[in-house]
Amino acid sequence: MTIQILQYEFLGPIKLSEWGPPMDRVAYIIFSKNKDVFNMIYVAESDKTEAQDFFTKNDQFKCWLSYAGKKENLYLSIYPMWESSQPERNQLVKKIIARYKPICNEVNEDSQNTSTSTSQPIEPEPEPEGRINFCFLF
């Protein structure tokens, strides 16, 4: 399955718990799932990794859990960029963040404390710049 973000075809989403290394150069998106709605909560890029705990060791993992409620509600989509440089991947990440405003990227950019104890739903805003919820039919 794929999902189109901007004009890019991302693979997934799959349960984060089903992911396993290796992973080569990618842009990736973390979603929280509530019923059939996927909320984009974090976007980043990665060089090649073999680390099994790559995502759970992420500085924003606690933020992801605070919005997903539990690890089973976290989903991953990737956009392979095998021949890319880090600046190229960062450029795509910045475009996605500017358009969708993932909540855990906002917390990171504001350098705020990421330990949030309550899960808050992310509502779509009426303007194009607002957060977008994704609904997939399986």
trRosetta pair geometry for C-beta under 8 A, 3 or more apart (Angstrom, degrees):
i j d omega theta_ij theta_ji phi_ij phi_ji
1 11 7.8 107 81 -166 53 54
1 12 6.6 24 83 -166 91 13
1 13 7.6 -42 96 32 119 42
1 136 7.4 60 175 -159 144 140
2 9 4.7 1 178 -175 139 96
2 10 6.3 148 -162 75 76 44
2 11 5.9 -47 -105 -103 78 41
2 12 7.6 46 -116 34 39 34
3 9 7.6 144 70 -156 32 53
3 10 5.0 -25 64 64 85 101
3 12 6.8 -44 6 86 109 61
3 13 6.5 13 -15 -27 139 80
3 77 5.6 -56 41 -126 122 153
3 134 6.6 27 -151 -166 135 153
3 136 7.5 -74 -90 -83 111 120
4 7 7.2 -20 -169 -143 104 24
4 8 7.0 149 -153 75 60 39
4 9 5.8 -31 -95 -96 71 60
4 10 7.5 167 -97 17 18 80
5 8 5.5 -27 69 66 78 94
5 10 5.5 28 7 -13 113 123
5 29 6.8 150 -58 -42 164 153
5 77 7.6 133 -22 111 131 144
5 79 7.6 -103 49 -56 118 132
5 96 6.0 21 154 -119 126 115
5 100 7.6 -41 -154 -38 108 143
6 95 6.3 20 -70 132 161 119
6 96 6.5 -109 -19 -89 120 75
6 99 6.5 151 -74 12 100 168
8 27 7.8 10 146 63 161 135
8 79 5.3 8 159 -126 128 145
8 92 7.0 59 -51 -154 161 124
9 79 7.3 134 83 -119 43 94
10 13 8.0 19 120 -65 116 66
10 27 7.9 -88 -104 89 107 94
10 29 6.3 -4 -153 17 164 121
10 77 4.0 57 145 158 128 117
10 78 6.3 157 -162 74 88 20
10 79 4.7 -65 -102 -64 77 87
11 77 6.3 167 77 -159 45 70
11 78 5.3 -16 53 61 100 78
11 79 7.3 163 8 -84 76 39
11 80 7.3 37 -5 -19 124 94
12 75 6.8 163 163 166 120 98
12 76 5.7 -86 -155 102 169 59
12 77 3.8 -155 71 -104 115 65
12 78 6.4 82 -2 12 124 67
13 29 7.7 -83 -93 89 105 102
13 31 5.4 -51 -111 30 158 136
13 33 7.9 177 107 -65 147 116
13 38 6.1 153 12 -126 154 152
13 75 3.8 52 164 155 130 123
13 76 6.1 143 -151 67 81 29
13 77 4.6 -66 -86 -57 73 92
13 136 7.6 -152 33 -21 101 154
14 18 5.1 -98 157 73 112 125
14 19 6.5 132 94 -63 118 81
14 75 6.5 161 78 -156 24 83
14 76 5.7 -29 61 61 77 86
14 77 7.8 133 12 -81 67 52
15 18 4.4 88 68 -2 92 105
15 19 7.7 -144 98 -18 55 77
15 72 7.1 -23 -149 -156 122 54
15 74 7.3 83 -163 83 62 61
15 75 6.0 -59 -102 -104 34 71
15 76 7.6 18 122 15 16 88
16 19 5.7 -38 -163 7 44 117
16 30 7.1 24 -82 -132 129 93
16 55 5.9 -138 -169 122 117 164
16 71 6.9 -109 74 -177 120 81
16 74 4.0 -19 4 111 136 104
16 75 6.1 -138 -34 -102 80 15
16 76 4.9 108 -95 -29 70 106
17 71 6.3 89 -62 142 110 107
17 72 6.8 -17 -11 -104 139 55
17 74 7.6 109 -26 67 79 97
19 23 7.7 6 -178 -63 113 129
19 55 7.0 75 73 -10 142 139
19 76 5.4 12 -56 41 137 156
20 52 7.0 -13 -143 -126 74 80
21 49 6.0 -104 -119 113 119 79
21 50 4.9 116 158 -154 147 37
21 51 6.3 137 -62 55 148 29
21 52 5.9 -103 4 -80 115 51
21 54 6.8 119 -71 -17 110 128
22 48 6.7 -2 -180 -168 112 90
22 49 6.8 170 -155 86 68 48
22 50 5.2 -29 -104 -99 91 67
23 26 6.0 -63 169 7 105 131
23 46 6.3 31 113 98 120 139
23 48 7.0 172 93 -146 52 47
23 49 5.3 0 57 53 94 91
23 54 7.1 -110 31 44 131 173
23 78 7.1 -133 -152 -119 118 157
24 48 4.9 -15 -127 -100 55 86
24 80 6.8 41 75 -142 102 95
24 82 5.6 20 125 -111 137 78
25 45 7.7 6 -168 179 72 99
25 46 7.0 -166 -133 95 39 60
25 47 5.8 -16 -95 -134 79 44
25 48 6.3 -39 -45 -51 65 68
25 80 7.4 83 86 -165 66 60
25 81 5.0 -85 126 83 100 79
25 82 5.6 136 53 -117 105 26
25 83 7.8 -155 66 13 144 15
25 84 5.3 -173 145 54 138 94
25 89 6.6 -129 -178 -65 97 138
26 45 6.8 -172 98 -150 47 64
26 46 5.6 5 55 52 82 93
26 78 4.5 -20 -172 -166 145 108
26 79 6.0 141 -163 68 81 48
26 80 5.5 -45 -100 -101 91 41
26 81 6.0 142 -112 19 31 84
26 89 7.5 88 110 -132 19 129
27 43 7.1 7 175 -175 98 94
27 44 7.5 -174 -155 103 62 30
27 45 4.9 -38 -103 -98 63 84
27 78 7.2 148 78 -159 46 58
27 79 4.5 -7 57 55 95 110
27 81 6.2 59 -13 -14 84 129
27 89 5.4 -179 -70 -158 87 87
27 92 4.9 -90 -71 101 157 129
27 93 5.6 -163 -137 -67 111 81
27 96 7.4 141 166 -5 135 145
28 43 7.3 176 91 -148 45 53
28 44 6.1 -14 60 66 86 72
28 45 7.1 144 13 -106 74 31
28 46 6.4 10 0 1 120 110
28 76 6.2 -17 -171 -163 115 94
28 77 6.8 160 -156 84 64 49
28 78 4.8 -24 -102 -103 87 74
28 79 7.3 -163 -77 20 41 70
29 40 5.8 -47 -172 -136 119 100
29 42 7.1 155 -158 86 49 54
29 43 5.2 -14 -104 -101 75 79
29 76 7.3 145 78 -156 55 46
29 77 4.6 -5 55 58 103 99
29 78 7.8 -163 21 -76 69 34
29 96 7.2 -116 -87 167 112 153
29 102 7.7 -164 -147 -80 88 147
30 40 7.7 108 78 -158 49 56
30 41 5.5 -58 101 67 94 90
30 42 4.1 10 44 56 114 102
30 43 7.6 -146 21 -67 72 37
30 55 7.6 138 -93 -149 124 119
30 64 5.5 -54 146 -119 147 127
30 74 6.2 -23 -166 -163 101 99
30 75 7.3 140 -162 75 50 48
30 76 6.2 -21 -104 -98 61 66
30 102 7.8 101 61 -165 82 145
30 104 7.3 -19 72 46 126 143
31 38 4.1 -3 -180 -173 142 103
31 39 6.2 141 -161 67 76 40
31 40 5.7 -44 -100 -93 79 46
31 41 6.5 128 -130 9 26 87
31 74 7.3 141 76 -160 51 48
31 75 4.3 -23 64 66 102 102
31 76 7.5 -156 21 -63 83 21
31 77 6.9 50 -15 -6 114 103
31 134 7.1 -63 -129 45 141 122
32 38 7.3 153 74 -156 37 55
32 39 4.9 -15 57 58 89 101
32 41 5.2 53 -13 -25 99 136
32 64 7.1 173 -68 -170 100 71
32 67 5.0 -135 -35 120 157 94
32 68 3.7 -151 -124 -92 107 78
32 69 7.5 110 -163 8 123 80
32 73 5.4 28 -161 136 77 105
32 74 6.4 -33 -101 -97 61 56
32 75 7.5 163 -98 18 13 86
32 122 8.0 122 52 6 118 119
33 36 7.9 -21 -167 -134 98 15
33 37 7.1 152 -153 81 56 46
33 38 5.4 -25 -97 -98 76 69
33 39 7.7 -175 -81 17 28 74
33 68 7.4 33 28 -140 56 96
33 73 5.0 -147 52 -162 77 74
33 74 7.8 -152 7 -67 88 10
33 75 5.5 69 -36 -18 113 123
34 37 5.3 -20 67 65 82 98
34 39 6.9 25 7 -10 106 112
34 73 7.1 35 -69 -157 58 129
34 121 6.9 -50 10 -117 172 97
36 135 5.5 50 126 -151 97 86
36 136 6.7 -140 -177 56 88 59
36 137 7.5 30 -170 -90 136 48
36 138 7.9 -144 -129 2 106 97
37 133 4.9 -11 -168 178 112 121
37 134 7.1 134 -163 70 58 43
37 135 5.4 -33 -101 -89 65 81
38 75 6.2 -63 -130 54 117 142
38 133 6.9 145 70 -170 46 65
38 134 4.2 -27 64 68 102 100
38 135 7.3 -179 17 -79 78 28
38 136 6.6 34 -10 -7 122 105
39 67 7.1 -115 94 156 132 122
39 121 7.6 -167 -68 -161 155 60
39 122 4.5 126 -154 44 135 126
39 131 7.3 17 -154 167 93 125
39 133 5.7 -33 -90 -114 73 80
39 134 7.7 -178 -75 23 25 78
40 43 7.0 12 178 -50 113 99
40 100 5.1 -6 81 156 148 141
40 102 4.9 -91 133 -95 90 100
40 131 7.2 -163 56 -158 93 90
40 132 6.8 29 14 66 120 81
40 134 7.1 73 -38 -8 91 114
41 63 7.4 -179 160 130 115 95
41 64 5.9 129 107 -120 136 69
41 67 5.1 167 -122 83 145 150
41 68 7.3 -111 1 -50 162 90
41 102 5.2 100 169 -168 15 100
41 103 5.3 -37 -142 45 75 94
41 104 4.9 55 156 -1 86 110
41 122 7.4 -164 -88 -31 83 150
42 60 5.6 150 -117 116 144 145
42 63 7.3 115 -69 96 124 116
42 64 6.0 -57 -7 -83 136 101
42 102 5.2 170 -75 147 22 142
42 103 7.9 -59 -59 63 66 61
42 104 4.1 -31 -77 70 99 124
42 105 5.9 144 -130 -44 58 82
43 93 5.3 166 134 -148 104 81
43 96 4.8 -163 -155 101 167 129
43 97 5.6 -147 58 -64 129 82
43 100 7.4 105 -30 65 137 124
43 102 5.3 153 -7 4 90 147
43 105 6.0 -13 38 -58 80 139
44 58 7.8 177 25 -141 161 132
44 93 6.0 31 -132 -130 25 138
44 105 7.9 180 -60 -93 80 104
45 81 7.7 -32 -144 40 112 139
45 86 6.9 145 110 -146 137 67
45 89 3.5 119 -148 147 152 122
45 90 6.0 -104 16 -68 145 52
45 92 7.3 106 -78 65 122 102
45 93 5.2 -104 -31 -46 101 132
46 49 5.8 -48 170 -14 128 120
46 54 7.3 41 -132 -179 152 134
46 89 7.9 -125 30 170 29 157
47 86 6.7 -35 -67 -82 102 100
49 54 4.9 85 142 -101 152 138
51 54 4.3 125 85 -65 102 81
51 57 7.2 -56 149 27 139 137
53 56 4.8 -69 -161 57 81 105
53 57 4.8 76 133 -24 100 108
54 57 6.6 -74 -152 40 14 103
54 58 7.4 36 147 -49 55 92
55 58 5.5 -26 -161 -13 41 118
55 61 6.7 120 152 -99 65 109
55 76 7.4 -89 -92 -84 152 133
56 61 5.6 75 -153 -128 37 155
57 61 7.2 111 48 -28 6 142
58 61 4.7 127 66 -47 85 90
58 64 7.7 53 81 -9 127 132
59 108 7.3 100 102 -115 117 112
59 114 7.6 126 149 10 79 159
60 63 4.5 -46 -170 38 79 121
60 64 6.1 87 130 -28 85 92
60 104 4.7 103 -178 169 129 121
60 105 7.9 -5 -116 -72 162 44
60 107 7.3 132 -129 77 105 115
60 108 5.8 -48 -82 -66 122 120
60 114 6.3 -136 -127 -147 60 157
61 64 5.5 -49 -151 30 36 115
61 65 6.5 33 153 -15 67 104
62 65 5.7 -54 -149 39 34 110
62 66 6.3 39 152 -26 66 104
62 114 5.4 117 80 118 108 108
62 115 5.8 -32 145 -97 142 65
62 116 7.9 142 138 26 93 69
63 66 5.6 -52 -148 30 32 114
63 67 6.8 15 158 -5 64 106
63 103 7.5 -164 169 113 113 90
63 104 4.0 132 123 -123 132 107
63 107 5.5 -175 -122 62 144 153
63 108 7.7 -105 -3 -48 166 88
63 114 4.3 -71 -60 -170 103 113
63 116 6.7 61 -122 15 64 111
64 67 6.4 -73 -159 43 28 98
64 68 5.8 8 157 -5 70 119
64 74 5.8 47 159 -110 120 126
64 104 5.9 -7 -66 -70 64 161
65 68 5.8 -64 -128 49 31 100
65 69 7.5 -106 -178 61 59 11
65 70 7.1 22 -150 -117 87 19
65 71 6.7 -23 -106 -69 100 64
65 74 7.5 -46 -84 -55 59 126
66 114 7.7 -170 5 162 141 75
66 115 7.5 153 -67 -161 139 34
66 116 4.0 97 180 72 157 96
66 117 7.0 -62 -133 -68 110 8
66 118 7.3 44 -174 70 96 27
66 119 6.1 -176 162 -89 53 65
67 103 6.1 133 -83 75 153 139
67 104 7.0 -119 4 -50 138 104
67 116 7.7 39 -49 77 73 135
67 119 5.8 122 -135 -142 27 80
67 120 6.8 -47 -116 49 80 67
67 122 7.2 25 -160 -34 126 109
68 71 7.3 76 105 -96 137 18
68 73 3.9 170 -180 91 97 108
68 74 4.9 -28 -114 -65 170 77
68 119 7.3 -106 55 -127 17 125
69 73 5.4 48 52 21 95 152
69 119 4.9 -6 -74 -76 79 161
70 73 5.6 95 63 5 69 101
71 74 5.7 -49 -162 15 47 117
79 92 7.2 -122 85 151 145 152
81 84 3.6 -6 151 -2 110 139
81 88 6.7 -173 174 111 138 113
81 89 5.5 167 75 -89 156 95
81 92 7.4 -165 -71 11 150 153
84 88 4.2 -131 -163 83 101 130
84 89 5.3 111 129 -50 137 88
85 88 4.8 100 53 4 74 102
85 89 7.3 -143 94 -1 41 86
86 89 5.7 -56 -147 40 36 109
86 90 6.1 38 155 -21 69 107
87 90 5.5 -53 -141 39 32 114
87 91 6.4 41 156 -28 64 101
88 91 5.7 -48 -152 26 31 115
88 92 7.1 28 152 -13 61 101
89 92 5.9 -55 -157 36 37 109
89 93 6.4 38 148 -20 68 107
90 93 5.4 -53 -145 38 36 115
90 94 6.2 37 156 -21 68 104
91 94 5.9 -53 -148 35 29 111
91 95 6.6 31 152 -20 62 104
92 95 5.7 -54 -151 33 33 113
92 96 6.5 29 154 -16 66 105
93 96 5.9 -58 -151 38 31 108
93 97 6.2 29 154 -18 66 108
94 97 5.7 -53 -143 39 31 112
94 98 6.2 34 157 -22 65 106
95 98 5.8 -55 -148 35 28 111
95 99 6.5 18 157 -12 63 111
96 99 5.9 -63 -148 41 30 106
96 100 5.8 -18 173 20 70 115
96 102 7.8 18 132 -17 97 113
97 100 6.9 -74 -124 56 20 80
97 101 6.8 69 -179 -92 57 32
97 102 6.3 -74 -118 22 72 93
97 105 5.0 -124 -126 139 116 160
98 101 7.7 5 -168 -62 13 69
99 129 7.2 -124 -148 -134 39 55
100 131 6.3 57 -179 -130 66 54
100 132 5.6 -74 -127 23 93 100
101 105 7.5 -149 -167 68 37 113
101 106 6.3 31 -174 -57 82 120
101 129 7.1 64 -25 158 124 78
101 130 7.2 -69 34 -163 132 28
101 131 5.5 -92 73 -74 101 77
102 105 4.5 76 74 8 96 110
102 106 7.1 -169 92 -12 48 85
102 131 7.7 109 -92 -121 35 101
103 106 5.6 -53 -151 31 35 114
103 107 6.6 36 153 -19 66 102
103 122 6.1 -132 -35 -93 129 126
103 131 7.5 9 -47 -100 89 141
104 107 5.5 -40 -143 33 41 115
104 108 6.4 46 153 -21 62 104
104 114 7.4 51 -143 -141 86 118
105 108 5.5 -54 -149 37 34 114
105 109 6.2 32 154 -19 68 107
106 109 5.8 -54 -143 38 30 108
106 110 6.2 21 159 -12 64 111
107 110 6.1 -65 -147 42 26 105
107 112 5.3 -91 -157 59 72 105
107 114 5.2 101 145 -106 136 84
107 116 7.9 -101 -109 -31 151 124
108 111 7.6 23 174 -73 33 41
108 114 7.4 20 -73 -81 65 124
116 120 7.9 -64 157 -2 140 105
122 131 5.0 -94 166 138 112 158
122 133 6.9 159 93 -76 95 93
123 131 7.2 103 82 67 35 119
123 133 8.0 -39 -145 -36 27 122
124 130 5.6 98 -176 121 60 124
124 131 5.8 -128 -110 88 49 73
124 132 5.8 43 -115 -116 107 37
124 133 5.4 -98 -49 2 106 93
125 129 7.3 -29 81 81 131 67
125 130 2.4 -158 52 -117 101 143
125 131 6.2 90 -2 27 91 68
126 130 6.7 88 35 -11 27 152
127 130 5.3 119 63 -25 69 101
